[in-house]
Every structure is written in C-alpha cells, then in structure tokens.
Amino acid sequence: MMDHRISPWHGVMVATSLPFRDDLTVDYDAYAEHVARLVARGCDGVVPNGSLGEYQTLTDDERARVVRVAVEAAGDGARVMPGVAAYGSAEARRWAEQAAEAGCGSVLLLPPNAYRADAASVRAHYAEVARAGLPVVAYNNPYDTKVDLTPSLLAQVHGDGSIVAVKEFSGDVRRAYETAELAPDLDLLIGADDVLLELALAGAVGWIAGYPNALPAASVALYRAAVAHDLDTALPLYRALHPLLRWDSKPEFVQAIKLSMDLAGYRGGPCRPPRSPLSDEHSAVVRAATEKALAEGLA
C-alpha cells in the first residue's frame, strides 16, 4: 500500500494492543499478524508500547522486541511510532534511540510522569529525548500523568524545536484552537477516540487510535470522512461507533478493546496484572455494543 501521508505521524496510527498467551507471555507472532492486518485494512501505521500495549508491564527485552516486530510487520519503519515514556529522561532517550536503530519514523513521549513537573522540567525532558534524532510527538494526558501540556506550554516546547505534534487526550476540544493560534506549525493528533469528530473538524491531521484494533475498516472510514469534513458520511458512523469509542477514555479501555477484538475474531486475550478482567456489568455493555456494531457491518 502506498503511503500518501506528508509526515510519518499523520493519518490513522493505531495504538496497538499486545496479545499475550494464556501464560501471559508475549505472543509475537500474533502481534505481527495484527500489525500486518491493520496496515492491510487501511490504517496508516501503529504505535506500539503505549498504554494500550501495556508497556508498563513489559521487560526491557520484551519492549525492544515489540518495536522490532512492529517495524518488520508494518513493512516500513516510517509507519511505526513507539511510545518511549519512562520515569527518567535518559531512559526515555535510550528508548528513542532504540526506535531510531529499528528504523521507526517518530516516537510518542509523555511528559515526566513520576511527579508534577514544572514547565522548565517538561521542556528539558522533551529536549533531551529529541536529541535522539527522531521526530517527537508529545502526549498530553493530564489525567494519568498529572502534568498538563497546556497550549502555552506546548507552544514553548514546540518553539524549542523538541516536538512536531501533540496527541491531545485532555478531551477539551477548545484547546485545539488556542494551540493552533500559539503554535500554528504544531500538528494536532486526535488522542481520544470519543472526540474524533470534534478534533477532526478543528484541524487534526492524525489519530492515535484505540478502537481500530477491533474495527479497523469502519474506524478508518470514519476518520477519512471526518478530516474531509464529510459530515453526511462521518456523523452517522460516529453515532453508531460512539458507544464503543467512549471506552477509549475509561480506565478499563485496554480490557474493553481486547474484548471487542475477541468478538471480532481477532486475538485480544488477557491483560497482565494489575489490570484485571472487566466486571460482568462492563463486559455485558462492551459485548452488546460490539455485537451491534458487527451486525451492522461496522468491522
């Protein structure tokens, strides 16, 4: 498939789930099949070692191998944007260097997430990782990191030359317009599935996506229509998929997406502790919404 994107971080970049065997070892063959299938179904690339990929539970060897498997399976390293989050800036830079050695096109980086870092520390953190040489996409998730990459702070980090884009997960779509005013050359990427349409209309050029793991074709169709401002196509799809998309913003998003994958005939499987299985109530909601989407042909 030809790559028509202007930059490696554009388009539908799927934050890939990671399949584990029943003994909770990584199933690298199943992961390679998953990456290849996503690209074949129209996704532009993959983001391994994000929260959805349960990177916090991986050993260093597992984490490095996941990146190498993703590059090989995607067929083009430019389609791979590994998460390189770590508690220390030096460690995050080493993960970025590993991504560069593997041939990746960009990396995704949280701000310091072990404490409430001030602006100077955030800027220094991104500058250090940018020295690895790959384009860095910032990841704003103030709920989990307790560090908020506000539009003004993003403009500073971008002005430093440390980042090329931001994955915006705050859910506050108003920020898109202020960020564009303060940093007009900073690319906006949709970071939460359930604000896809709103951020696409606000000028997003990519989507770091969760639910394409389970419903790739319908998700890609939704994204393409949304960024083209084709509301006649996008809005009905968005309404139909939103009961699932909103799970991407819930604490149980990994388990929910893996359950949907299992129902769609893919390998979702178990999660590593401390993530526990969905409650019966949540499982029933996800199952019903997934089965409804599949019955409507939204695979």
Secondary structure as a PSIPRED ss2 file (coil, helix, strand):
# PSIPRED VFORMAT (PSIPRED V4.0)

   1 M C   1.000  0.000  0.000
   2 M C   1.000  0.000  0.000
   3 D C   1.000  0.000  0.000
   4 H C   1.000  0.000  0.000
   5 R C   1.000  0.000  0.000
   6 I C   1.000  0.000  0.000
   7 S C   1.000  0.000  0.000
   8 P C   1.000  0.000  0.000
   9 W C   1.000  0.000  0.000
  10 H C   1.000  0.000  0.000
  11 G E   0.000  0.000  1.000
  12 V E   0.000  0.000  1.000
  13 M E   0.000  0.000  1.000
  14 V E   0.000  0.000  1.000
  15 A E   0.000  0.000  1.000
  16 T C   1.000  0.000  0.000
  17 S C   1.000  0.000  0.000
  18 L C   1.000  0.000  0.000
  19 P C   1.000  0.000  0.000
  20 F E   0.000  0.000  1.000
  21 R C   1.000  0.000  0.000
  22 D C   1.000  0.000  0.000
  23 D C   1.000  0.000  0.000
  24 L C   1.000  0.000  0.000
  25 T C   1.000  0.000  0.000
  26 V E   0.000  0.000  1.000
  27 D C   1.000  0.000  0.000
  28 Y H   0.000  1.000  0.000
  29 D H   0.000  1.000  0.000
  30 A H   0.000  1.000  0.000
  31 Y H   0.000  1.000  0.000
  32 A H   0.000  1.000  0.000
  33 E H   0.000  1.000  0.000
  34 H H   0.000  1.000  0.000
  35 V H   0.000  1.000  0.000
  36 A H   0.000  1.000  0.000
  37 R H   0.000  1.000  0.000
  38 L H   0.000  1.000  0.000
  39 V H   0.000  1.000  0.000
  40 A H   0.000  1.000  0.000
  41 R C   1.000  0.000  0.000
  42 G C   1.000  0.000  0.000
  43 C C   1.000  0.000  0.000
  44 D C   1.000  0.000  0.000
  45 G E   0.000  0.000  1.000
  46 V E   0.000  0.000  1.000
  47 V E   0.000  0.000  1.000
  48 P C   1.000  0.000  0.000
  49 N C   1.000  0.000  0.000
  50 G C   1.000  0.000  0.000
  51 S H   0.000  1.000  0.000
  52 L H   0.000  1.000  0.000
  53 G H   0.000  1.000  0.000
  54 E C   1.000  0.000  0.000
  55 Y H   0.000  1.000  0.000
  56 Q H   0.000  1.000  0.000
  57 T H   0.000  1.000  0.000
  58 L C   1.000  0.000  0.000
  59 T C   1.000  0.000  0.000
  60 D H   0.000  1.000  0.000
  61 D H   0.000  1.000  0.000
  62 E H   0.000  1.000  0.000
  63 R H   0.000  1.000  0.000
  64 A H   0.000  1.000  0.000
  65 R H   0.000  1.000  0.000
  66 V H   0.000  1.000  0.000
  67 V H   0.000  1.000  0.000
  68 R H   0.000  1.000  0.000
  69 V H   0.000  1.000  0.000
  70 A H   0.000  1.000  0.000
  71 V H   0.000  1.000  0.000
  72 E H   0.000  1.000  0.000
  73 A H   0.000  1.000  0.000
  74 A H   0.000  1.000  0.000
  75 G C   1.000  0.000  0.000
  76 D C   1.000  0.000  0.000
  77 G H   0.000  1.000  0.000
  78 A H   0.000  1.000  0.000
  79 R H   0.000  1.000  0.000
  80 V E   0.000  0.000  1.000
  81 M C   1.000  0.000  0.000
  82 P C   1.000  0.000  0.000
  83 G E   0.000  0.000  1.000
  84 V C   1.000  0.000  0.000
  85 A C   1.000  0.000  0.000
  86 A C   1.000  0.000  0.000
  87 Y C   1.000  0.000  0.000
  88 G C   1.000  0.000  0.000
  89 S H   0.000  1.000  0.000
  90 A H   0.000  1.000  0.000
  91 E H   0.000  1.000  0.000
  92 A H   0.000  1.000  0.000
  93 R H   0.000  1.000  0.000
  94 R H   0.000  1.000  0.000
  95 W H   0.000  1.000  0.000
  96 A H   0.000  1.000  0.000
  97 E H   0.000  1.000  0.000
  98 Q H   0.000  1.000  0.000
  99 A H   0.000  1.000  0.000
 100 A H   0.000  1.000  0.000
 101 E H   0.000  1.000  0.000
 102 A H   0.000  1.000  0.000
 103 G C   1.000  0.000  0.000
 104 C C   1.000  0.000  0.000
 105 G C   1.000  0.000  0.000
 106 S C   1.000  0.000  0.000
 107 V E   0.000  0.000  1.000
 108 L E   0.000  0.000  1.000
 109 L E   0.000  0.000  1.000
 110 L C   1.000  0.000  0.000
 111 P C   1.000  0.000  0.000
 112 P C   1.000  0.000  0.000
 113 N C   1.000  0.000  0.000
 114 A C   1.000  0.000  0.000
 115 Y C   1.000  0.000  0.000
 116 R C   1.000  0.000  0.000
 117 A C   1.000  0.000  0.000
 118 D C   1.000  0.000  0.000
 119 A H   0.000  1.000  0.000
 120 A H   0.000  1.000  0.000
 121 S H   0.000  1.000  0.000
 122 V H   0.000  1.000  0.000
 123 R H   0.000  1.000  0.000
 124 A H   0.000  1.000  0.000
 125 H H   0.000  1.000  0.000
 126 Y H   0.000  1.000  0.000
 127 A H   0.000  1.000  0.000
 128 E H   0.000  1.000  0.000
 129 V H   0.000  1.000  0.000
 130 A H   0.000  1.000  0.000
 131 R C   1.000  0.000  0.000
 132 A C   1.000  0.000  0.000
 133 G C   1.000  0.000  0.000
 134 L C   1.000  0.000  0.000
 135 P C   1.000  0.000  0.000
 136 V E   0.000  0.000  1.000
 137 V E   0.000  0.000  1.000
 138 A E   0.000  0.000  1.000
 139 Y E   0.000  0.000  1.000
 140 N E   0.000  0.000  1.000
 141 N C   1.000  0.000  0.000
 142 P H   0.000  1.000  0.000
 143 Y H   0.000  1.000  0.000
 144 D H   0.000  1.000  0.000
 145 T H   0.000  1.000  0.000
 146 K C   1.000  0.000  0.000
 147 V C   1.000  0.000  0.000
 148 D C   1.000  0.000  0.000
 149 L C   1.000  0.000  0.000
 150 T C   1.000  0.000  0.000
 151 P H   0.000  1.000  0.000
 152 S H   0.000  1.000  0.000
 153 L H   0.000  1.000  0.000
 154 L H   0.000  1.000  0.000
 155 A H   0.000  1.000  0.000
 156 Q H   0.000  1.000  0.000
 157 V H   0.000  1.000  0.000
 158 H H   0.000  1.000  0.000
 159 G H   0.000  1.000  0.000
 160 D C   1.000  0.000  0.000
 161 G C   1.000  0.000  0.000
 162 S C   1.000  0.000  0.000
 163 I C   1.000  0.000  0.000
 164 V C   1.000  0.000  0.000
 165 A E   0.000  0.000  1.000
 166 V E   0.000  0.000  1.000
 167 K E   0.000  0.000  1.000
 168 E E   0.000  0.000  1.000
 169 F C   1.000  0.000  0.000
 170 S C   1.000  0.000  0.000
 171 G C   1.000  0.000  0.000
 172 D C   1.000  0.000  0.000
 173 V C   1.000  0.000  0.000
 174 R H   0.000  1.000  0.000
 175 R H   0.000  1.000  0.000
 176 A H   0.000  1.000  0.000
 177 Y H   0.000  1.000  0.000
 178 E H   0.000  1.000  0.000
 179 T H   0.000  1.000  0.000
 180 A H   0.000  1.000  0.000
 181 E H   0.000  1.000  0.000
 182 L H   0.000  1.000  0.000
 183 A C   1.000  0.000  0.000
 184 P C   1.000  0.000  0.000
 185 D C   1.000  0.000  0.000
 186 L C   1.000  0.000  0.000
 187 D E   0.000  0.000  1.000
 188 L E   0.000  0.000  1.000
 189 L E   0.000  0.000  1.000
 190 I E   0.000  0.000  1.000
 191 G C   1.000  0.000  0.000
 192 A C   1.000  0.000  0.000
 193 D H   0.000  1.000  0.000
 194 D H   0.000  1.000  0.000
 195 V H   0.000  1.000  0.000
 196 L H   0.000  1.000  0.000
 197 L H   0.000  1.000  0.000
 198 E H   0.000  1.000  0.000
 199 L H   0.000  1.000  0.000
 200 A H   0.000  1.000  0.000
 201 L H   0.000  1.000  0.000
 202 A C   1.000  0.000  0.000
 203 G C   1.000  0.000  0.000
 204 A C   1.000  0.000  0.000
 205 V C   1.000  0.000  0.000
 206 G E   0.000  0.000  1.000
 207 W E   0.000  0.000  1.000
 208 I E   0.000  0.000  1.000
 209 A E   0.000  0.000  1.000
 210 G C   1.000  0.000  0.000
 211 Y H   0.000  1.000  0.000
 212 P H   0.000  1.000  0.000
 213 N H   0.000  1.000  0.000
 214 A C   1.000  0.000  0.000
 215 L C   1.000  0.000  0.000
 216 P H   0.000  1.000  0.000
 217 A H   0.000  1.000  0.000
 218 A H   0.000  1.000  0.000
 219 S H   0.000  1.000  0.000
 220 V H   0.000  1.000  0.000
 221 A H   0.000  1.000  0.000
 222 L H   0.000  1.000  0.000
 223 Y H   0.000  1.000  0.000
 224 R H   0.000  1.000  0.000
 225 A H   0.000  1.000  0.000
 226 A H   0.000  1.000  0.000
 227 V H   0.000  1.000  0.000
 228 A C   1.000  0.000  0.000
 229 H C   1.000  0.000  0.000
 230 D C   1.000  0.000  0.000
 231 L H   0.000  1.000  0.000
 232 D H   0.000  1.000  0.000
 233 T H   0.000  1.000  0.000
 234 A H   0.000  1.000  0.000
 235 L H   0.000  1.000  0.000
 236 P H   0.000  1.000  0.000
 237 L H   0.000  1.000  0.000
 238 Y H   0.000  1.000  0.000
 239 R H   0.000  1.000  0.000
 240 A H   0.000  1.000  0.000
 241 L H   0.000  1.000  0.000
 242 H H   0.000  1.000  0.000
 243 P H   0.000  1.000  0.000
 244 L H   0.000  1.000  0.000
 245 L H   0.000  1.000  0.000
 246 R H   0.000  1.000  0.000
 247 W H   0.000  1.000  0.000
 248 D H   0.000  1.000  0.000
 249 S H   0.000  1.000  0.000
 250 K C   1.000  0.000  0.000
 251 P C   1.000  0.000  0.000
 252 E C   1.000  0.000  0.000
 253 F H   0.000  1.000  0.000
 254 V H   0.000  1.000  0.000
 255 Q H   0.000  1.000  0.000
 256 A H   0.000  1.000  0.000
 257 I H   0.000  1.000  0.000
 258 K H   0.000  1.000  0.000
 259 L H   0.000  1.000  0.000
 260 S H   0.000  1.000  0.000
 261 M H   0.000  1.000  0.000
 262 D H   0.000  1.000  0.000
 263 L H   0.000  1.000  0.000
 264 A C   1.000  0.000  0.000
 265 G C   1.000  0.000  0.000
 266 Y C   1.000  0.000  0.000
 267 R C   1.000  0.000  0.000
 268 G C   1.000  0.000  0.000
 269 G C   1.000  0.000  0.000
 270 P C   1.000  0.000  0.000
 271 C C   1.000  0.000  0.000
 272 R C   1.000  0.000  0.000
 273 P C   1.000  0.000  0.000
 274 P C   1.000  0.000  0.000
 275 R C   1.000  0.000  0.000
 276 S C   1.000  0.000  0.000
 277 P C   1.000  0.000  0.000
 278 L C   1.000  0.000  0.000
 279 S C   1.000  0.000  0.000
 280 D H   0.000  1.000  0.000
 281 E H   0.000  1.000  0.000
 282 H H   0.000  1.000  0.000
 283 S H   0.000  1.000  0.000
 284 A H   0.000  1.000  0.000
 285 V H   0.000  1.000  0.000
 286 V H   0.000  1.000  0.000
 287 R H   0.000  1.000  0.000
 288 A H   0.000  1.000  0.000
 289 A H   0.000  1.000  0.000
 290 T H   0.000  1.000  0.000
 291 E H   0.000  1.000  0.000
 292 K H   0.000  1.000  0.000
 293 A H   0.000  1.000  0.000
 294 L H   0.000  1.000  0.000
 295 A H   0.000  1.000  0.000
 296 E C   1.000  0.000  0.000
 297 G C   1.000  0.000  0.000
 298 L C   1.000  0.000  0.000
 299 A C   1.000  0.000  0.000
